[in-house]
């Protein structure tokens, strides 16, 4: 795993990306979009943040 540097700045903007192992013909994210949304809701309750854009 890469050794990412975590810059923590109040009010900072961060970019998050995710990639699946098999990209072609994989509908995993769209089939389980409800679970992804719920996971984000749970994390936001514990660690509030804003999402300015979301693409699946």
N, C-alpha and C positions, 0 to 999 in steps of 0.2 A: 504494500500500500504506500502511496506517495506520502512524503512528509510535508503536508500542507501547513502553511503559516496562517494562523487565525488572527486577523486584525479585528479587534473588538472596539468599535467606536459608537457611542450613543447616537442614534439617528442615522447610522450608516446604511448604505444600500448594498445588498449582496445579491449575487447571481447564483442560482442553484440549477443544476442540470442533472438529468438521469437518463441512462441508456440501458436498454435491454440487451441480453446476450444475443438473441436472435431477433434482429430488427425486421426482416422481411416477413410479411404475412403473419405477423404476431399481433393479435388483438388483445393481449393480456391487460394492458392499461385501460382500454375502453370497456372490456368486459367487467373489470373490477374497479371502475371509476368511483363507485360509491364507497368502497373500502378505502381508496386513496383519499377521498374527501374527508371521511371520518377520521382517518389517521391525522390529517392536517388539522382538523378541528380540535382533536385531543391535545396535540402539541401546542396549538395556539392558546388553549386554556391555561396551560402551565407556563408557557413562554410567549407572551403576546408579540405579534408582529403583523405587518401589513403585506399583502401580496398585490403587487402592481400589475402583474401580467401572469397568465397561466396558459400554456399550450400543451395539449396532449396529442 
